[in-house]
Amino acid sequence: MRSTKICPSTSGSWTPQSTIPTRFTDALRPPRCRHTDHLLGYPSHYSLGYDPTPGPEWVSLLTLHSHDALEWCWQDGNKLMVFIERERLAARDFSALKCDAG
């Protein structure tokens, strides 16, 4: 698999940093890049009738939207949300994550 070195800069352009397979970098470059993918922050549950956060001690770790180019499809083309307990995040313990695809 061919790879390229990219990293998003603050200006929104792509600059060399880390090696990532080209298939992924091509799929994530604008305009195909979805602004709904994010690391940390608030979970995105606009299409759900409930808040998927497991409880008050949990925070959103990662939200990934379905990407056709990467062949990622979460719950009929929606999102995969991964949560972690605040204490475990502070301790860098990723052994007990919870997910919701909705």
Short mmCIF file of the C-alpha atoms (twelve columns), coordinates in Angstrom:
data_MODEL
# 
_entry.id   MODEL 
# 
loop_
_atom_site.group_PDB 
_atom_site.id 
_atom_site.type_symbol 
_atom_site.label_atom_id 
_atom_site.label_alt_id 
_atom_site.label_comp_id 
_atom_site.label_asym_id 
_atom_site.label_seq_id 
_atom_site.Cartn_x 
_atom_site.Cartn_y 
_atom_site.Cartn_z 
_atom_site.pdbx_PDB_model_num 
ATOM 1   C CA . MET A 1   0.000   0.000  0.000  1 
ATOM 2   C CA . ARG A 2   1.353   3.412  -0.992 1 
ATOM 3   C CA . SER A 3   1.605   5.936  1.843  1 
ATOM 4   C CA . THR A 4   2.003   9.653  2.212  1 
ATOM 5   C CA . LYS A 5   3.015   12.001 5.003  1 
ATOM 6   C CA . ILE A 6   0.318   14.432 6.054  1 
ATOM 7   C CA . CYS A 7   -0.918  16.404 9.006  1 
ATOM 8   C CA . PRO A 8   -3.622  19.094 9.109  1 
ATOM 9   C CA . SER A 9   -2.130  22.484 9.827  1 
ATOM 10  C CA . THR A 10  -3.866  25.364 11.548 1 
ATOM 11  C CA . SER A 11  -4.510  26.944 8.154  1 
ATOM 12  C CA . GLY A 12  -6.555  23.927 7.062  1 
ATOM 13  C CA . SER A 13  -3.985  22.766 4.493  1 
ATOM 14  C CA . TRP A 14  -2.075  19.499 4.704  1 
ATOM 15  C CA . THR A 15  1.597   19.433 5.648  1 
ATOM 16  C CA . PRO A 16  4.083   16.548 6.087  1 
ATOM 17  C CA . GLN A 17  4.199   15.012 9.574  1 
ATOM 18  C CA . SER A 18  3.291   11.341 9.946  1 
ATOM 19  C CA . THR A 19  3.027   8.415  7.547  1 
ATOM 20  C CA . ILE A 20  -0.561  7.364  6.850  1 
ATOM 21  C CA . PRO A 21  -1.727  5.072  4.002  1 
ATOM 22  C CA . THR A 22  -2.752  7.133  0.951  1 
ATOM 23  C CA . ARG A 23  -6.190  5.503  0.804  1 
ATOM 24  C CA . PHE A 24  -7.037  7.127  4.138  1 
ATOM 25  C CA . THR A 25  -5.444  10.484 3.434  1 
ATOM 26  C CA . ASP A 26  -7.216  10.795 0.090  1 
ATOM 27  C CA . ALA A 27  -10.565 10.043 1.736  1 
ATOM 28  C CA . LEU A 28  -10.047 12.570 4.509  1 
ATOM 29  C CA . ARG A 29  -8.793  15.501 2.435  1 
ATOM 30  C CA . PRO A 30  -11.209 18.365 1.805  1 
ATOM 31  C CA . PRO A 31  -13.850 18.507 0.397  1 
ATOM 32  C CA . ARG A 32  -14.495 14.895 1.375  1 
ATOM 33  C CA . CYS A 33  -13.364 15.456 4.950  1 
ATOM 34  C CA . ARG A 34  -16.361 15.457 7.260  1 
ATOM 35  C CA . HIS A 35  -16.460 18.133 9.903  1 
ATOM 36  C CA . THR A 36  -18.354 15.721 12.162 1 
ATOM 37  C CA . ASP A 37  -15.273 13.593 12.901 1 
ATOM 38  C CA . HIS A 38  -13.566 14.721 16.077 1 
ATOM 39  C CA . LEU A 39  -11.341 13.679 18.936 1 
ATOM 40  C CA . LEU A 40  -12.591 14.587 22.437 1 
ATOM 41  C CA . GLY A 41  -15.397 17.089 22.907 1 
ATOM 42  C CA . TYR A 42  -19.149 16.629 22.918 1 
ATOM 43  C CA . PRO A 43  -20.787 13.561 21.369 1 
ATOM 44  C CA . SER A 44  -22.860 14.243 18.294 1 
ATOM 45  C CA . HIS A 45  -26.264 12.638 18.624 1 
ATOM 46  C CA . TYR A 46  -28.499 14.830 16.463 1 
ATOM 47  C CA . SER A 47  -30.159 11.799 14.860 1 
ATOM 48  C CA . LEU A 48  -30.797 9.920  18.102 1 
ATOM 49  C CA . GLY A 49  -33.722 10.195 20.456 1 
ATOM 50  C CA . TYR A 50  -31.348 9.929  23.408 1 
ATOM 51  C CA . ASP A 51  -27.935 11.072 24.649 1 
ATOM 52  C CA . PRO A 52  -25.565 8.121  24.078 1 
ATOM 53  C CA . THR A 53  -23.126 9.185  26.823 1 
ATOM 54  C CA . PRO A 54  -23.052 6.228  29.276 1 
ATOM 55  C CA . GLY A 55  -23.200 8.463  32.366 1 
ATOM 56  C CA . PRO A 56  -22.066 11.731 33.950 1 
ATOM 57  C CA . GLU A 57  -18.534 10.415 34.588 1 
ATOM 58  C CA . TRP A 58  -18.050 9.579  30.888 1 
ATOM 59  C CA . VAL A 59  -16.720 11.886 28.141 1 
ATOM 60  C CA . SER A 60  -16.598 11.611 24.377 1 
ATOM 61  C CA . LEU A 61  -13.222 10.296 23.240 1 
ATOM 62  C CA . LEU A 62  -13.785 9.896  19.496 1 
ATOM 63  C CA . THR A 63  -16.596 10.419 16.998 1 
ATOM 64  C CA . LEU A 64  -16.247 9.027  13.478 1 
ATOM 65  C CA . HIS A 65  -18.765 9.542  10.708 1 
ATOM 66  C CA . SER A 66  -19.264 6.814  8.105  1 
ATOM 67  C CA . HIS A 67  -16.859 7.233  5.171  1 
ATOM 68  C CA . ASP A 68  -17.682 5.477  1.900  1 
ATOM 69  C CA . ALA A 69  -14.127 5.882  0.578  1 
ATOM 70  C CA . LEU A 70  -12.751 4.080  3.648  1 
ATOM 71  C CA . GLU A 71  -15.570 1.510  3.653  1 
ATOM 72  C CA . TRP A 72  -16.556 2.586  7.170  1 
ATOM 73  C CA . CYS A 73  -20.287 2.307  7.763  1 
ATOM 74  C CA . TRP A 74  -21.650 2.724  11.271 1 
ATOM 75  C CA . GLN A 75  -25.345 1.992  11.839 1 
ATOM 76  C CA . ASP A 76  -26.707 2.663  8.341  1 
ATOM 77  C CA . GLY A 77  -24.253 5.441  7.518  1 
ATOM 78  C CA . ASN A 78  -24.358 7.301  10.795 1 
ATOM 79  C CA . LYS A 79  -21.608 7.770  13.417 1 
ATOM 80  C CA . LEU A 80  -19.512 5.719  15.788 1 
ATOM 81  C CA . MET A 81  -19.061 7.409  19.158 1 
ATOM 82  C CA . VAL A 82  -16.474 6.139  21.662 1 
ATOM 83  C CA . PHE A 83  -16.621 7.152  25.334 1 
ATOM 84  C CA . ILE A 84  -14.184 6.911  28.244 1 
ATOM 85  C CA . GLU A 85  -14.472 7.621  31.972 1 
ATOM 86  C CA . ARG A 86  -12.766 10.890 32.987 1 
ATOM 87  C CA . GLU A 87  -10.517 9.173  35.551 1 
ATOM 88  C CA . ARG A 88  -9.381  6.563  33.038 1 
ATOM 89  C CA . LEU A 89  -8.641  9.269  30.461 1 
ATOM 90  C CA . ALA A 90  -6.526  11.176 32.988 1 
ATOM 91  C CA . ALA A 91  -4.677  7.939  33.794 1 
ATOM 92  C CA . ARG A 92  -4.316  7.095  30.062 1 
ATOM 93  C CA . ASP A 93  -6.156  3.824  30.667 1 
ATOM 94  C CA . PHE A 94  -8.006  2.895  27.472 1 
ATOM 95  C CA . SER A 95  -8.967  -0.610 28.622 1 
ATOM 96  C CA . ALA A 96  -12.666 0.090  29.285 1 
ATOM 97  C CA . LEU A 97  -14.182 2.104  26.429 1 
ATOM 98  C CA . LYS A 98  -17.879 2.117  25.539 1 
ATOM 99  C CA . CYS A 99  -19.234 2.690  22.039 1 
ATOM 100 C CA . ASP A 100 -22.519 3.737  20.474 1 
ATOM 101 C CA . ALA A 101 -23.262 3.658  16.755 1 
ATOM 102 C CA . GLY A 102 -26.191 5.896  16.040 1 
# 
